[in-house]
């Protein structure tokens, strides 16, 4: 009887994995659809590199991207 429990538990775990996989695929498809429908945002063509007093490039800020 102990063997039946492990097999049953394995089936249950595998079924849970399958359901989770399907849910993830559905969420991914939904995000893709929303991304396609969203209006494109304007982004600057190039990043502007600024130099400090010593002539060394400064780091980029979050707003630069």
RAGI-V627706 format. One record per residue. RES is the residue in three letters. PHI is phi in whole degrees, 0 to 359 (NA if undefined). PSI is psi in whole degrees, -180 to 180 (none if undefined). NEAR is the number of other ideal C-beta (glycine too) atoms within 8 Angstrom. Layout:
BEGIN
RES:PHI:PSI:NEAR
RES:PHI:PSI:NEAR
END
This chain:
BEGIN
UNK:NA:-30:4
UNK:298:-33:5
UNK:296:-35:6
UNK:293:-35:7
UNK:293:-42:8
UNK:293:-40:8
UNK:296:-43:8
UNK:297:-43:8
UNK:296:-40:8
UNK:297:-44:8
UNK:299:-44:8
UNK:298:-45:8
UNK:297:-44:8
UNK:296:-40:8
UNK:297:-41:8
UNK:296:-41:8
UNK:299:-44:8
UNK:297:-44:8
UNK:297:-42:8
UNK:296:-41:8
UNK:299:-43:8
UNK:295:-42:8
UNK:298:-42:8
UNK:296:-40:8
UNK:296:-40:8
UNK:294:-42:8
UNK:297:-41:8
UNK:297:-44:8
UNK:296:-40:8
UNK:295:-44:8
UNK:297:-40:8
UNK:296:-43:8
UNK:297:-43:8
UNK:295:-38:8
UNK:293:-39:7
UNK:292:-32:6
UNK:276:-20:5
UNK:289:143:6
UNK:292:144:3
UNK:293:143:4
UNK:265:148:4
UNK:279:133:4
UNK:236:146:4
UNK:296:146:6
UNK:294:-37:3
UNK:221:157:4
UNK:274:142:7
UNK:261:124:6
UNK:268:126:6
UNK:254:147:6
UNK:248:146:7
UNK:275:-173:8
UNK:298:-29:3
UNK:273:-1:4
UNK:86:8:5
UNK:271:142:6
UNK:293:141:7
UNK:271:160:8
UNK:289:161:4
UNK:276:149:6
UNK:265:168:5
UNK:299:-36:4
UNK:289:-15:4
UNK:288:-18:7
UNK:257:none:5
END
